[in-house]
Amino acid sequence: MQKDAEVVKECMTSAMLHLEVAIANTPPELRDELRSRLLRSASFKEEPQEISPRALLRELRSLATEDARISQIEVQSLLDKREVEIPADAFMEQAEVEGVVVRVAEGCWMFFE
């Protein structure tokens, strides 16, 4: 992504991404009507899709400090925000096994660059 690129909208599900793309490609005077119709449709009443561990790790990496460190509190906060029902320690232990992070202290990990 270029440095001058602007994030217009963040979508947590493919259904919401579909909605936002459809609305962006619709004339402004029709957007409100399209949004209300699409939100009433069955595809938006489904349970939110689960977020992948890879996506969570990408998001955690973006929250890490300059030296690529992240704390258990920050990990748990993101997991709670994304409604992931796994303890931060268990999630990060799996990341350790996969070689993505290394534990540098109790409750603190560092990402490999």
Backbone as XML, in Angstrom:
<?xml version="1.0"?>
<chain id="A" units="angstrom">
  <residue number="1" name="MET">
    <atom name="N" x="0.848" y="-1.173" z="0.000"/>
    <atom name="CA" x="0.000" y="0.000" z="0.000"/>
    <atom name="C" x="0.892" y="1.234" z="0.000"/>
  </residue>
  <residue number="2" name="GLN">
    <atom name="N" x="0.535" y="2.200" z="-0.798"/>
    <atom name="CA" x="1.315" y="3.420" z="-0.877"/>
    <atom name="C" x="1.119" y="4.259" z="0.373"/>
  </residue>
  <residue number="3" name="LYS">
    <atom name="N" x="2.112" y="5.075" z="0.701"/>
    <atom name="CA" x="2.044" y="5.895" z="1.908"/>
    <atom name="C" x="0.922" y="6.916" z="1.858"/>
  </residue>
  <residue number="4" name="ASP">
    <atom name="N" x="0.556" y="7.378" z="0.667"/>
    <atom name="CA" x="-0.496" y="8.379" z="0.560"/>
    <atom name="C" x="-1.888" y="7.753" z="0.414"/>
  </residue>
  <residue number="5" name="ALA">
    <atom name="N" x="-1.972" y="6.416" z="0.499"/>
    <atom name="CA" x="-3.267" y="5.735" z="0.392"/>
    <atom name="C" x="-4.104" y="6.033" z="1.634"/>
  </residue>
  <residue number="6" name="GLU">
    <atom name="N" x="-5.397" y="6.127" z="1.437"/>
    <atom name="CA" x="-6.315" y="6.446" z="2.523"/>
    <atom name="C" x="-7.211" y="5.249" z="2.804"/>
  </residue>
  <residue number="7" name="VAL">
    <atom name="N" x="-7.326" y="4.863" z="4.073"/>
    <atom name="CA" x="-8.249" y="3.809" z="4.469"/>
    <atom name="C" x="-9.619" y="4.458" z="4.602"/>
  </residue>
  <residue number="8" name="VAL">
    <atom name="N" x="-10.539" y="4.023" z="3.778"/>
    <atom name="CA" x="-11.868" y="4.621" z="3.758"/>
    <atom name="C" x="-12.792" y="3.900" z="4.722"/>
  </residue>
  <residue number="9" name="LYS">
    <atom name="N" x="-12.696" y="2.587" z="4.776"/>
    <atom name="CA" x="-13.593" y="1.790" z="5.604"/>
    <atom name="C" x="-12.897" y="0.491" z="5.957"/>
  </residue>
  <residue number="10" name="GLU">
    <atom name="N" x="-13.091" y="-0.004" z="7.168"/>
    <atom name="CA" x="-12.594" y="-1.310" z="7.572"/>
    <atom name="C" x="-13.777" y="-2.243" z="7.716"/>
  </residue>
  <residue number="11" name="CYS">
    <atom name="N" x="-13.672" y="-3.423" z="7.133"/>
    <atom name="CA" x="-14.759" y="-4.400" z="7.168"/>
    <atom name="C" x="-14.256" y="-5.679" z="7.827"/>
  </residue>
  <residue number="12" name="MET">
    <atom name="N" x="-15.055" y="-6.223" z="8.732"/>
    <atom name="CA" x="-14.665" y="-7.427" z="9.453"/>
    <atom name="C" x="-15.158" y="-8.703" z="8.781"/>
  </residue>
  <residue number="13" name="THR">
    <atom name="N" x="-16.097" y="-8.583" z="7.868"/>
    <atom name="CA" x="-16.609" y="-9.766" z="7.179"/>
    <atom name="C" x="-16.640" y="-9.503" z="5.688"/>
  </residue>
  <residue number="14" name="SER">
    <atom name="N" x="-16.655" y="-10.583" z="4.922"/>
    <atom name="CA" x="-16.731" y="-10.421" z="3.474"/>
    <atom name="C" x="-18.081" y="-9.832" z="3.073"/>
  </residue>
  <residue number="15" name="ALA">
    <atom name="N" x="-19.133" y="-10.123" z="3.831"/>
    <atom name="CA" x="-20.453" y="-9.566" z="3.532"/>
    <atom name="C" x="-20.437" y="-8.046" z="3.675"/>
  </residue>
  <residue number="16" name="MET">
    <atom name="N" x="-19.786" y="-7.551" z="4.723"/>
    <atom name="CA" x="-19.712" y="-6.098" z="4.911"/>
    <atom name="C" x="-18.831" y="-5.461" z="3.838"/>
  </residue>
  <residue number="17" name="LEU">
    <atom name="N" x="-17.774" y="-6.144" z="3.424"/>
    <atom name="CA" x="-16.939" y="-5.629" z="2.345"/>
    <atom name="C" x="-17.759" y="-5.538" z="1.061"/>
  </residue>
  <residue number="18" name="HIS">
    <atom name="N" x="-18.535" y="-6.569" z="0.781"/>
    <atom name="CA" x="-19.407" y="-6.576" z="-0.394"/>
    <atom name="C" x="-20.359" y="-5.379" z="-0.357"/>
  </residue>
  <residue number="19" name="LEU">
    <atom name="N" x="-20.955" y="-5.137" z="0.793"/>
    <atom name="CA" x="-21.876" y="-4.011" z="0.965"/>
    <atom name="C" x="-21.179" y="-2.686" z="0.681"/>
  </residue>
  <residue number="20" name="GLU">
    <atom name="N" x="-20.021" y="-2.474" z="1.269"/>
    <atom name="CA" x="-19.318" y="-1.198" z="1.114"/>
    <atom name="C" x="-18.861" y="-0.970" z="-0.324"/>
  </residue>
  <residue number="21" name="VAL">
    <atom name="N" x="-18.425" y="-2.024" z="-1.009"/>
    <atom name="CA" x="-18.018" y="-1.886" z="-2.407"/>
    <atom name="C" x="-19.233" y="-1.546" z="-3.268"/>
  </residue>
  <residue number="22" name="ALA">
    <atom name="N" x="-20.343" y="-2.234" z="-3.020"/>
    <atom name="CA" x="-21.564" y="-1.963" z="-3.778"/>
    <atom name="C" x="-22.005" y="-0.512" z="-3.591"/>
  </residue>
  <residue number="23" name="ILE">
    <atom name="N" x="-21.944" y="-0.040" z="-2.359"/>
    <atom name="CA" x="-22.377" y="1.325" z="-2.075"/>
    <atom name="C" x="-21.426" y="2.350" z="-2.697"/>
  </residue>
  <residue number="24" name="ALA">
    <atom name="N" x="-20.145" y="2.063" z="-2.654"/>
    <atom name="CA" x="-19.172" y="2.984" z="-3.245"/>
    <atom name="C" x="-19.351" y="3.097" z="-4.754"/>
  </residue>
  <residue number="25" name="ASN">
    <atom name="N" x="-19.850" y="2.042" z="-5.374"/>
    <atom name="CA" x="-20.043" y="2.036" z="-6.826"/>
    <atom name="C" x="-21.458" y="2.425" z="-7.241"/>
  </residue>
  <residue number="26" name="THR">
    <atom name="N" x="-22.197" y="3.014" z="-6.322"/>
    <atom name="CA" x="-23.583" y="3.425" z="-6.573"/>
    <atom name="C" x="-23.654" y="4.949" z="-6.551"/>
  </residue>
  <residue number="27" name="PRO">
    <atom name="N" x="-24.478" y="5.529" z="-7.410"/>
    <atom name="CA" x="-24.631" y="6.993" z="-7.374"/>
    <atom name="C" x="-25.058" y="7.466" z="-5.982"/>
  </residue>
  <residue number="28" name="PRO">
    <atom name="N" x="-24.551" y="8.594" z="-5.528"/>
    <atom name="CA" x="-24.821" y="9.081" z="-4.166"/>
    <atom name="C" x="-26.300" y="9.168" z="-3.805"/>
  </residue>
  <residue number="29" name="GLU">
    <atom name="N" x="-27.137" y="9.531" z="-4.739"/>
    <atom name="CA" x="-28.559" y="9.691" z="-4.415"/>
    <atom name="C" x="-29.263" y="8.349" z="-4.166"/>
  </residue>
  <residue number="30" name="LEU">
    <atom name="N" x="-28.640" y="7.240" z="-4.540"/>
    <atom name="CA" x="-29.253" y="5.920" z="-4.342"/>
    <atom name="C" x="-28.616" y="5.126" z="-3.199"/>
  </residue>
  <residue number="31" name="ARG">
    <atom name="N" x="-27.557" y="5.634" z="-2.605"/>
    <atom name="CA" x="-26.793" y="4.876" z="-1.607"/>
    <atom name="C" x="-27.594" y="4.512" z="-0.359"/>
  </residue>
  <residue number="32" name="ASP">
    <atom name="N" x="-28.351" y="5.460" z="0.186"/>
    <atom name="CA" x="-29.113" y="5.172" z="1.411"/>
    <atom name="C" x="-30.125" y="4.052" z="1.186"/>
  </residue>
  <residue number="33" name="GLU">
    <atom name="N" x="-30.822" y="4.103" z="0.070"/>
    <atom name="CA" x="-31.818" y="3.072" z="-0.256"/>
    <atom name="C" x="-31.148" y="1.713" z="-0.450"/>
  </residue>
  <residue number="34" name="LEU">
    <atom name="N" x="-30.041" y="1.685" z="-1.178"/>
    <atom name="CA" x="-29.324" y="0.424" z="-1.401"/>
    <atom name="C" x="-28.823" y="-0.146" z="-0.086"/>
  </residue>
  <residue number="35" name="ARG">
    <atom name="N" x="-28.248" y="0.708" z="0.758"/>
    <atom name="CA" x="-27.736" y="0.233" z="2.059"/>
    <atom name="C" x="-28.863" y="-0.395" z="2.876"/>
  </residue>
  <residue number="36" name="SER">
    <atom name="N" x="-30.001" y="0.255" z="2.961"/>
    <atom name="CA" x="-31.091" y="-0.288" z="3.781"/>
    <atom name="C" x="-31.609" y="-1.602" z="3.209"/>
  </residue>
  <residue number="37" name="ARG">
    <atom name="N" x="-31.697" y="-1.706" z="1.893"/>
    <atom name="CA" x="-32.157" y="-2.960" z="1.282"/>
    <atom name="C" x="-31.166" y="-4.091" z="1.488"/>
  </residue>
  <residue number="38" name="LEU">
    <atom name="N" x="-29.888" y="-3.799" z="1.312"/>
    <atom name="CA" x="-28.881" y="-4.847" z="1.491"/>
    <atom name="C" x="-28.795" y="-5.296" z="2.945"/>
  </residue>
  <residue number="39" name="LEU">
    <atom name="N" x="-28.911" y="-4.371" z="3.866"/>
    <atom name="CA" x="-28.836" y="-4.742" z="5.285"/>
    <atom name="C" x="-30.041" y="-5.577" z="5.717"/>
  </residue>
  <residue number="40" name="ARG">
    <atom name="N" x="-31.161" y="-5.431" z="5.041"/>
    <atom name="CA" x="-32.342" y="-6.240" z="5.350"/>
    <atom name="C" x="-32.245" y="-7.643" z="4.748"/>
  </residue>
  <residue number="41" name="SER">
    <atom name="N" x="-31.356" y="-7.825" z="3.792"/>
    <atom name="CA" x="-31.247" y="-9.127" z="3.119"/>
    <atom name="C" x="-30.659" y="-10.170" z="4.058"/>
  </residue>
  <residue number="42" name="ALA">
    <atom name="N" x="-30.876" y="-11.437" z="3.744"/>
    <atom name="CA" x="-30.480" y="-12.557" z="4.610"/>
    <atom name="C" x="-28.974" y="-12.645" z="4.817"/>
  </residue>
  <residue number="43" name="SER">
    <atom name="N" x="-28.168" y="-12.270" z="3.831"/>
    <atom name="CA" x="-26.721" y="-12.452" z="3.961"/>
    <atom name="C" x="-26.116" y="-11.622" z="5.088"/>
  </residue>
  <residue number="44" name="PHE">
    <atom name="N" x="-26.789" y="-10.559" z="5.507"/>
    <atom name="CA" x="-26.253" y="-9.724" z="6.577"/>
    <atom name="C" x="-26.821" y="-10.101" z="7.936"/>
  </residue>
  <residue number="45" name="LYS">
    <atom name="N" x="-27.704" y="-11.060" z="7.993"/>
    <atom name="CA" x="-28.261" y="-11.506" z="9.255"/>
    <atom name="C" x="-27.528" y="-12.725" z="9.800"/>
  </residue>
  <residue number="46" name="GLU">
    <atom name="N" x="-26.570" y="-13.252" z="9.033"/>
    <atom name="CA" x="-25.780" y="-14.393" z="9.456"/>
    <atom name="C" x="-24.836" y="-13.990" z="10.589"/>
  </residue>
  <residue number="47" name="GLU">
    <atom name="N" x="-24.365" y="-14.997" z="11.290"/>
    <atom name="CA" x="-23.357" y="-14.755" z="12.317"/>
    <atom name="C" x="-22.095" y="-14.206" z="11.662"/>
  </residue>
  <residue number="48" name="PRO">
    <atom name="N" x="-21.363" y="-13.338" z="12.356"/>
    <atom name="CA" x="-20.120" y="-12.834" z="11.780"/>
    <atom name="C" x="-19.144" y="-13.987" z="11.526"/>
  </residue>
  <residue number="49" name="GLN">
    <atom name="N" x="-18.384" y="-13.885" z="10.450"/>
    <atom name="CA" x="-17.421" y="-14.925" z="10.133"/>
    <atom name="C" x="-16.272" y="-14.870" z="11.128"/>
  </residue>
  <residue number="50" name="GLU">
    <atom name="N" x="-15.699" y="-16.054" z="11.381"/>
    <atom name="CA" x="-14.562" y="-16.101" z="12.290"/>
    <atom name="C" x="-13.357" y="-15.462" z="11.625"/>
  </residue>
  <residue number="51" name="ILE">
    <atom name="N" x="-12.581" y="-14.772" z="12.425"/>
    <atom name="CA" x="-11.366" y="-14.147" z="11.912"/>
    <atom name="C" x="-10.249" y="-15.186" z="11.989"/>
  </residue>
  <residue number="52" name="SER">
    <atom name="N" x="-9.405" y="-15.223" z="10.997"/>
    <atom name="CA" x="-8.344" y="-16.228" z="10.951"/>
    <atom name="C" x="-7.212" y="-15.864" z="11.911"/>
  </residue>
  <residue number="53" name="PRO">
    <atom name="N" x="-6.500" y="-16.881" z="12.401"/>
    <atom name="CA" x="-5.340" y="-16.613" z="13.260"/>
    <atom name="C" x="-4.297" y="-15.748" z="12.549"/>
  </residue>
  <residue number="54" name="ARG">
    <atom name="N" x="-4.131" y="-15.960" z="11.254"/>
    <atom name="CA" x="-3.165" y="-15.163" z="10.489"/>
    <atom name="C" x="-3.562" y="-13.691" z="10.492"/>
  </residue>
  <residue number="55" name="ALA">
    <atom name="N" x="-4.861" y="-13.411" z="10.322"/>
    <atom name="CA" x="-5.338" y="-12.024" z="10.337"/>
    <atom name="C" x="-5.144" y="-11.413" z="11.724"/>
  </residue>
  <residue number="56" name="LEU">
    <atom name="N" x="-5.398" y="-12.201" z="12.756"/>
    <atom name="CA" x="-5.188" y="-11.706" z="14.124"/>
    <atom name="C" x="-3.717" y="-11.377" z="14.358"/>
  </residue>
  <residue number="57" name="LEU">
    <atom name="N" x="-2.831" y="-12.253" z="13.908"/>
    <atom name="CA" x="-1.400" y="-11.994" z="14.087"/>
    <atom name="C" x="-0.952" y="-10.760" z="13.321"/>
  </residue>
  <residue number="58" name="ARG">
    <atom name="N" x="-1.502" y="-10.553" z="12.128"/>
    <atom name="CA" x="-1.183" y="-9.346" z="11.354"/>
    <atom name="C" x="-1.613" y="-8.096" z="12.121"/>
  </residue>
  <residue number="59" name="GLU">
    <atom name="N" x="-2.807" y="-8.171" z="12.701"/>
    <atom name="CA" x="-3.307" y="-7.024" z="13.463"/>
    <atom name="C" x="-2.478" y="-6.809" z="14.724"/>
  </residue>
  <residue number="60" name="LEU">
    <atom name="N" x="-2.093" y="-7.894" z="15.383"/>
    <atom name="CA" x="-1.249" y="-7.773" z="16.576"/>
    <atom name="C" x="0.109" y="-7.176" z="16.226"/>
  </residue>
  <residue number="61" name="ARG">
    <atom name="N" x="0.662" y="-7.603" z="15.089"/>
    <atom name="CA" x="1.961" y="-7.067" z="14.672"/>
    <atom name="C" x="1.877" y="-5.557" z="14.470"/>
  </residue>
  <residue number="62" name="SER">
    <atom name="N" x="0.755" y="-5.087" z="13.947"/>
    <atom name="CA" x="0.598" y="-3.644" z="13.735"/>
    <atom name="C" x="0.463" y="-2.892" z="15.053"/>
  </residue>
  <residue number="63" name="LEU">
    <atom name="N" x="0.029" y="-3.583" z="16.110"/>
    <atom name="CA" x="-0.098" y="-2.950" z="17.430"/>
    <atom name="C" x="1.191" y="-2.997" z="18.239"/>
  </residue>
  <residue number="64" name="ALA">
    <atom name="N" x="2.148" y="-3.798" z="17.786"/>
    <atom name="CA" x="3.399" y="-3.976" z="18.530"/>
    <atom name="C" x="4.216" y="-2.684" z="18.553"/>
  </residue>
  <residue number="65" name="THR">
    <atom name="N" x="5.096" y="-2.607" z="19.518"/>
    <atom name="CA" x="5.975" y="-1.445" z="19.655"/>
    <atom name="C" x="6.990" y="-1.411" z="18.519"/>
  </residue>
  <residue number="66" name="GLU">
    <atom name="N" x="7.807" y="-0.363" z="18.484"/>
    <atom name="CA" x="8.830" y="-0.231" z="17.443"/>
    <atom name="C" x="9.791" y="-1.409" z="17.427"/>
  </residue>
  <residue number="67" name="ASP">
    <atom name="N" x="10.079" y="-1.961" z="18.606"/>
    <atom name="CA" x="10.989" y="-3.108" z="18.655"/>
    <atom name="C" x="10.238" y="-4.432" z="18.533"/>
  </residue>
  <residue number="68" name="ALA">
    <atom name="N" x="9.008" y="-4.388" z="17.986"/>
    <atom name="CA" x="8.189" y="-5.567" z="17.651"/>
    <atom name="C" x="7.698" y="-6.348" z="18.872"/>
  </residue>
  <residue number="69" name="ARG">
    <atom name="N" x="7.576" y="-5.682" z="20.015"/>
    <atom name="CA" x="7.101" y="-6.351" z="21.227"/>
    <atom name="C" x="5.620" y="-6.076" z="21.461"/>
  </residue>
  <residue number="70" name="ILE">
    <atom name="N" x="4.963" y="-7.060" z="22.063"/>
    <atom name="CA" x="3.553" y="-6.914" z="22.416"/>
    <atom name="C" x="3.303" y="-7.625" z="23.737"/>
  </residue>
  <residue number="71" name="SER">
    <atom name="N" x="2.429" y="-7.051" z="24.547"/>
    <atom name="CA" x="2.160" y="-7.601" z="25.875"/>
    <atom name="C" x="0.907" y="-8.465" z="25.870"/>
  </residue>
  <residue number="72" name="GLN">
    <atom name="N" x="0.783" y="-9.263" z="26.923"/>
    <atom name="CA" x="-0.383" y="-10.123" z="27.083"/>
    <atom name="C" x="-1.660" y="-9.286" z="27.154"/>
  </residue>
  <residue number="73" name="ILE">
    <atom name="N" x="-1.600" y="-8.141" z="27.799"/>
    <atom name="CA" x="-2.770" y="-7.267" z="27.930"/>
    <atom name="C" x="-3.242" y="-6.796" z="26.557"/>
  </residue>
  <residue number="74" name="GLU">
    <atom name="N" x="-2.299" y="-6.411" z="25.692"/>
    <atom name="CA" x="-2.661" y="-5.962" z="24.347"/>
    <atom name="C" x="-3.248" y="-7.105" z="23.515"/>
  </residue>
  <residue number="75" name="VAL">
    <atom name="N" x="-2.650" y="-8.288" z="23.650"/>
    <atom name="CA" x="-3.158" y="-9.453" z="22.916"/>
    <atom name="C" x="-4.570" y="-9.780" z="23.377"/>
  </residue>
  <residue number="76" name="GLN">
    <atom name="N" x="-4.771" y="-9.845" z="24.699"/>
    <atom name="CA" x="-6.093" y="-10.182" z="25.224"/>
    <atom name="C" x="-7.121" y="-9.125" z="24.843"/>
  </residue>
  <residue number="77" name="SER">
    <atom name="N" x="-6.712" y="-7.883" z="24.837"/>
    <atom name="CA" x="-7.614" y="-6.803" z="24.453"/>
    <atom name="C" x="-8.111" y="-6.990" z="23.014"/>
  </residue>
  <residue number="78" name="LEU">
    <atom name="N" x="-7.203" y="-7.317" z="22.097"/>
    <atom name="CA" x="-7.597" y="-7.533" z="20.708"/>
    <atom name="C" x="-8.478" y="-8.774" z="20.583"/>
  </residue>
  <residue number="79" name="LEU">
    <atom name="N" x="-8.117" y="-9.853" z="21.277"/>
    <atom name="CA" x="-8.924" y="-11.068" z="21.215"/>
    <atom name="C" x="-10.339" y="-10.809" z="21.741"/>
  </residue>
  <residue number="80" name="ASP">
    <atom name="N" x="-10.446" y="-10.039" z="22.809"/>
    <atom name="CA" x="-11.764" y="-9.687" z="23.347"/>
    <atom name="C" x="-12.543" y="-8.827" z="22.350"/>
  </residue>
  <residue number="81" name="LYS">
    <atom name="N" x="-11.870" y="-7.871" z="21.750"/>
    <atom name="CA" x="-12.507" y="-6.974" z="20.780"/>
    <atom name="C" x="-13.046" y="-7.762" z="19.587"/>
  </residue>
  <residue number="82" name="ARG">
    <atom name="N" x="-12.300" y="-8.765" z="19.152"/>
    <atom name="CA" x="-12.699" y="-9.591" z="18.005"/>
    <atom name="C" x="-13.571" y="-10.783" z="18.417"/>
  </residue>
  <residue number="83" name="GLU">
    <atom name="N" x="-13.905" y="-10.836" z="19.715"/>
    <atom name="CA" x="-14.751" y="-11.886" z="20.280"/>
    <atom name="C" x="-14.187" y="-13.283" z="20.037"/>
  </residue>
  <residue number="84" name="VAL">
    <atom name="N" x="-12.861" y="-13.404" z="20.189"/>
    <atom name="CA" x="-12.175" y="-14.688" z="20.069"/>
    <atom name="C" x="-12.062" y="-15.259" z="21.472"/>
  </residue>
  <residue number="85" name="GLU">
    <atom name="N" x="-12.623" y="-16.446" z="21.658"/>
    <atom name="CA" x="-12.669" y="-17.038" z="22.997"/>
    <atom name="C" x="-11.500" y="-17.982" z="23.225"/>
  </residue>
  <residue number="86" name="ILE">
    <atom name="N" x="-10.319" y="-17.412" z="23.280"/>
    <atom name="CA" x="-9.110" y="-18.157" z="23.594"/>
    <atom name="C" x="-8.234" y="-17.240" z="24.442"/>
  </residue>
  <residue number="87" name="PRO">
    <atom name="N" x="-7.611" y="-17.776" z="25.476"/>
    <atom name="CA" x="-6.734" y="-16.928" z="26.294"/>
    <atom name="C" x="-5.529" y="-16.437" z="25.483"/>
  </residue>
  <residue number="88" name="ALA">
    <atom name="N" x="-5.076" y="-15.251" z="25.813"/>
    <atom name="CA" x="-3.938" y="-14.654" z="25.108"/>
    <atom name="C" x="-2.720" y="-15.567" z="25.155"/>
  </residue>
  <residue number="89" name="ASP">
    <atom name="N" x="-2.449" y="-16.154" z="26.320"/>
    <atom name="CA" x="-1.281" y="-17.039" z="26.446"/>
    <atom name="C" x="-1.369" y="-18.219" z="25.487"/>
  </residue>
  <residue number="90" name="ALA">
    <atom name="N" x="-2.532" y="-18.832" z="25.381"/>
    <atom name="CA" x="-2.697" y="-19.983" z="24.494"/>
    <atom name="C" x="-2.518" y="-19.574" z="23.034"/>
  </residue>
  <residue number="91" name="PHE">
    <atom name="N" x="-3.083" y="-18.434" z="22.664"/>
    <atom name="CA" x="-2.950" y="-17.961" z="21.290"/>
    <atom name="C" x="-1.482" y="-17.694" z="20.952"/>
  </residue>
  <residue number="92" name="MET">
    <atom name="N" x="-0.785" y="-17.009" z="21.847"/>
    <atom name="CA" x="0.606" y="-16.660" z="21.586"/>
    <atom name="C" x="1.526" y="-17.871" z="21.688"/>
  </residue>
  <residue number="93" name="GLU">
    <atom name="N" x="1.175" y="-18.867" z="22.523"/>
    <atom name="CA" x="1.963" y="-20.093" z="22.570"/>
    <atom name="C" x="1.934" y="-20.789" z="21.212"/>
  </residue>
  <residue number="94" name="GLN">
    <atom name="N" x="0.780" y="-20.799" z="20.560"/>
    <atom name="CA" x="0.690" y="-21.389" z="19.234"/>
    <atom name="C" x="1.535" y="-20.588" z="18.243"/>
  </residue>
  <residue number="95" name="ALA">
    <atom name="N" x="1.537" y="-19.266" z="18.372"/>
    <atom name="CA" x="2.374" y="-18.428" z="17.503"/>
    <atom name="C" x="3.854" y="-18.726" z="17.742"/>
  </residue>
  <residue number="96" name="GLU">
    <atom name="N" x="4.211" y="-19.035" z="19.008"/>
    <atom name="CA" x="5.597" y="-19.413" z="19.315"/>
    <atom name="C" x="5.960" y="-20.724" z="18.616"/>
  </residue>
  <residue number="97" name="VAL">
    <atom name="N" x="5.064" y="-21.702" z="18.708"/>
    <atom name="CA" x="5.295" y="-23.007" z="18.092"/>
    <atom name="C" x="5.489" y="-22.852" z="16.587"/>
  </residue>
  <residue number="98" name="GLU">
    <atom name="N" x="4.731" y="-21.946" z="15.986"/>
    <atom name="CA" x="4.811" y="-21.725" z="14.544"/>
    <atom name="C" x="5.983" y="-20.842" z="14.143"/>
  </residue>
  <residue number="99" name="GLY">
    <atom name="N" x="6.721" y="-20.321" z="15.131"/>
    <atom name="CA" x="7.904" y="-19.522" z="14.840"/>
    <atom name="C" x="7.630" y="-18.091" z="14.439"/>
  </residue>
  <residue number="100" name="VAL">
    <atom name="N" x="6.465" y="-17.573" z="14.815"/>
    <atom name="CA" x="6.106" y="-16.201" z="14.471"/>
    <atom name="C" x="6.609" y="-15.226" z="15.531"/>
  </residue>
  <residue number="101" name="VAL">
    <atom name="N" x="6.578" y="-15.654" z="16.787"/>
    <atom name="CA" x="7.006" y="-14.811" z="17.903"/>
    <atom name="C" x="7.931" y="-15.598" z="18.817"/>
  </residue>
  <residue number="102" name="VAL">
    <atom name="N" x="8.594" y="-14.869" z="19.681"/>
    <atom name="CA" x="9.397" y="-15.477" z="20.740"/>
    <atom name="C" x="9.021" y="-14.785" z="22.040"/>
  </residue>
  <residue number="103" name="ARG">
    <atom name="N" x="8.910" y="-15.558" z="23.116"/>
    <atom name="CA" x="8.605" y="-14.994" z="24.431"/>
    <atom name="C" x="9.880" y="-14.369" z="24.984"/>
  </residue>
  <residue number="104" name="VAL">
    <atom name="N" x="9.802" y="-13.086" z="25.307"/>
    <atom name="CA" x="10.975" y="-12.382" z="25.826"/>
    <atom name="C" x="10.883" y="-12.178" z="27.330"/>
  </residue>
  <residue number="105" name="ALA">
    <atom name="N" x="9.705" y="-12.293" z="27.881"/>
    <atom name="CA" x="9.473" y="-12.191" z="29.320"/>
    <atom name="C" x="8.081" y="-12.750" z="29.583"/>
  </residue>
  <residue number="106" name="GLU">
    <atom name="N" x="7.742" y="-12.931" z="30.840"/>
    <atom name="CA" x="6.401" y="-13.417" z="31.179"/>
    <atom name="C" x="5.375" y="-12.388" z="30.703"/>
  </residue>
  <residue number="107" name="GLY">
    <atom name="N" x="4.476" y="-12.827" z="29.833"/>
    <atom name="CA" x="3.431" y="-11.933" z="29.328"/>
    <atom name="C" x="3.900" y="-10.934" z="28.293"/>
  </residue>
  <residue number="108" name="CYS">
    <atom name="N" x="5.030" y="-11.223" z="27.640"/>
    <atom name="CA" x="5.572" y="-10.307" z="26.613"/>
    <atom name="C" x="6.232" y="-11.128" z="25.512"/>
  </residue>
  <residue number="109" name="TRP">
    <atom name="N" x="5.883" y="-10.792" z="24.266"/>
    <atom name="CA" x="6.420" y="-11.497" z="23.107"/>
    <atom name="C" x="7.014" y="-10.514" z="22.132"/>
  </residue>
  <residue number="110" name="MET">
    <atom name="N" x="7.889" y="-11.032" z="21.268"/>
    <atom name="CA" x="8.485" y="-10.214" z="20.229"/>
    <atom name="C" x="8.270" y="-10.918" z="18.891"/>
  </residue>
  <residue number="111" name="PHE">
    <atom name="N" x="7.803" y="-10.174" z="17.897"/>
    <atom name="CA" x="7.597" y="-10.718" z="16.564"/>
    <atom name="C" x="8.928" y="-10.806" z="15.845"/>
  </residue>
  <residue number="112" name="PHE">
    <atom name="N" x="9.096" y="-11.885" z="15.057"/>
    <atom name="CA" x="10.235" y="-11.965" z="14.152"/>
    <atom name="C" x="9.887" y="-11.138" z="12.933"/>
  </residue>
  <residue number="113" name="GLU">
    <atom name="N" x="10.812" y="-10.370" z="12.444"/>
    <atom name="CA" x="10.549" y="-9.515" z="11.267"/>
    <atom name="C" x="10.768" y="-10.282" z="9.999"/>
  </residue>
</chain>
